Amino acid sequence: MRREDAEALVAQGADAVLEVVRLLEERIDELERLQRRDSTNSSPPPSRDPPSTRQQRRALARERAKKSLRKPGGQPGHEGKTRERPDPEQISAGFDHLPVGCECGHVFDGAEQRVGEPVVHHKWELPVIAPDVF
């Protein structure tokens, strides 16, 4: 703005000056908002982001992790996803997997008293697929 323009604005009164100041503040806010845009808060792809060093990326990741109050993994109250147990008719073989011995020299023979329910682990094997040759 030139000096003559400023003097003419002052001559119009305080309301005109305040209106120009308000318009300038809006323009500054808009330009600052546009300057802060990147792929995380607007539509441009990540390739348009300004380059950052490895140290800057790590610092940003640490900052984001601190902001999050949740720990990684399943959250309390989240319904877990597990495979359903197969029907007993579908199970073709089963065996007990017991240790042979321990550090004290005791050898396990299977006659030991078992405490609690055993952990069941099912393993699915795909049959061998042979191609048809014509």
C-alpha positions as CSV (number, residue, x, y, z in Angstrom):
1,M,0.0,0.0,0.0
2,R,1.4,3.4,-1.0
3,R,1.5,6.3,1.4
4,E,-1.2,8.2,-0.5
5,D,-3.5,5.2,-0.3
6,A,-2.9,5.0,3.5
7,E,-3.6,8.7,4.0
8,A,-6.8,8.4,1.9
9,L,-7.9,5.4,4.1
10,V,-7.2,7.3,7.3
11,A,-9.2,10.2,5.9
12,Q,-12.3,7.9,5.5
13,G,-12.3,7.2,9.2
14,A,-11.6,4.5,11.7
15,D,-14.3,2.1,10.4
16,A,-12.6,1.9,7.0
17,V,-9.2,1.3,8.6
18,L,-10.6,-1.5,10.7
19,E,-12.3,-3.1,7.7
20,V,-9.0,-3.1,5.8
21,V,-7.2,-4.6,8.8
22,R,-9.8,-7.3,9.1
23,L,-9.5,-8.1,5.4
24,L,-5.7,-8.3,5.7
25,E,-5.9,-10.6,8.7
26,E,-8.3,-12.9,6.8
27,R,-5.9,-13.0,3.9
28,I,-2.9,-13.7,6.2
29,D,-4.8,-16.6,7.9
30,E,-5.7,-18.1,4.5
31,L,-2.1,-17.9,3.3
32,E,-0.8,-19.5,6.5
33,R,-3.4,-22.3,6.2
34,L,-2.4,-23.0,2.6
35,Q,1.2,-23.0,3.6
36,R,0.6,-25.8,6.2
37,R,-1.1,-28.1,3.7
38,D,0.4,-31.5,3.0
39,S,-0.7,-35.0,2.3
40,T,-1.8,-35.7,5.9
41,N,-4.4,-32.8,6.0
42,S,-5.5,-32.3,2.4
43,S,-5.8,-34.0,-1.0
44,P,-2.3,-33.6,-2.5
45,P,-0.4,-36.9,-2.8
46,P,2.6,-37.6,-0.4
47,S,5.0,-37.0,-3.3
48,R,4.0,-33.4,-3.3
49,D,5.1,-33.0,0.3
50,P,8.3,-31.0,1.0
51,P,11.3,-33.3,1.6
52,S,12.1,-34.1,5.2
53,T,15.1,-35.7,6.8
54,R,15.0,-39.1,8.5
55,Q,15.4,-37.4,11.8
56,Q,12.4,-35.1,11.1
57,R,10.2,-38.1,10.1
58,R,11.2,-40.0,13.3
59,A,10.5,-37.0,15.5
60,L,7.1,-36.6,13.8
61,A,6.3,-40.3,14.4
62,R,7.3,-40.0,18.1
63,E,5.1,-37.0,18.5
64,R,2.2,-38.7,17.0
65,A,2.7,-41.8,19.2
66,K,2.8,-39.6,22.3
67,K,-0.5,-37.9,21.3
68,S,-2.2,-41.3,21.0
69,L,-3.5,-42.5,24.3
70,R,-4.1,-46.0,22.9
71,K,-1.5,-48.7,23.1
72,P,-0.8,-50.7,19.9
73,G,-2.8,-53.8,19.4
74,G,-6.3,-54.9,20.3
75,Q,-8.1,-52.4,22.5
76,P,-10.1,-53.3,25.6
77,G,-13.6,-54.4,24.7
78,H,-12.7,-55.2,21.1
79,E,-14.1,-58.6,20.0
80,G,-11.2,-60.8,19.1
81,K,-10.9,-62.7,15.8
82,T,-9.9,-66.3,16.0
83,R,-10.6,-69.4,13.9
84,E,-13.5,-71.5,15.0
85,R,-12.6,-75.0,16.3
86,P,-13.3,-77.7,13.8
87,D,-15.9,-80.4,14.6
88,P,-14.4,-83.6,16.1
89,E,-15.3,-85.5,12.9
90,Q,-13.1,-83.2,10.9
91,I,-9.9,-83.9,13.0
92,S,-7.9,-86.6,11.3
93,A,-5.1,-87.0,13.9
94,G,-4.1,-85.8,17.3
95,F,-1.2,-86.2,19.7
96,D,0.1,-84.9,23.0
97,H,3.1,-82.7,22.8
98,L,5.0,-83.2,26.1
99,P,8.6,-82.3,27.0
100,V,11.1,-85.1,27.2
101,G,12.9,-83.8,30.3
102,C,13.8,-80.8,32.3
103,E,16.9,-79.2,33.7
104,C,16.8,-81.1,36.9
105,G,17.1,-84.4,35.1
106,H,13.5,-85.6,35.5
107,V,12.3,-87.5,32.5
108,F,8.6,-87.1,31.6
109,D,6.8,-90.4,30.8
110,G,3.2,-89.0,30.6
111,A,2.1,-90.3,34.0
112,E,2.5,-87.0,35.7
113,Q,-0.5,-85.2,37.1
114,R,-1.8,-82.6,34.6
115,V,-3.0,-79.3,35.9
116,G,-5.8,-77.4,34.0
117,E,-7.0,-77.9,30.5
118,P,-4.5,-78.5,27.8
119,V,-3.9,-75.8,25.2
120,V,-5.4,-77.0,21.9
121,H,-3.7,-76.0,18.7
122,H,-5.1,-77.1,15.3
123,K,-3.1,-77.2,12.2
124,W,-4.6,-77.3,8.7
125,E,-2.7,-79.0,6.0
126,L,-3.5,-78.7,2.3
127,P,-3.5,-81.9,0.3
128,V,-0.9,-82.4,-2.4
129,I,-2.3,-81.1,-5.6
130,A,-1.3,-83.1,-8.7
131,P,-1.9,-81.6,-12.1
132,D,-3.9,-83.3,-14.8
133,V,-1.7,-84.0,-17.8
134,F,-3.5,-84.5,-21.1
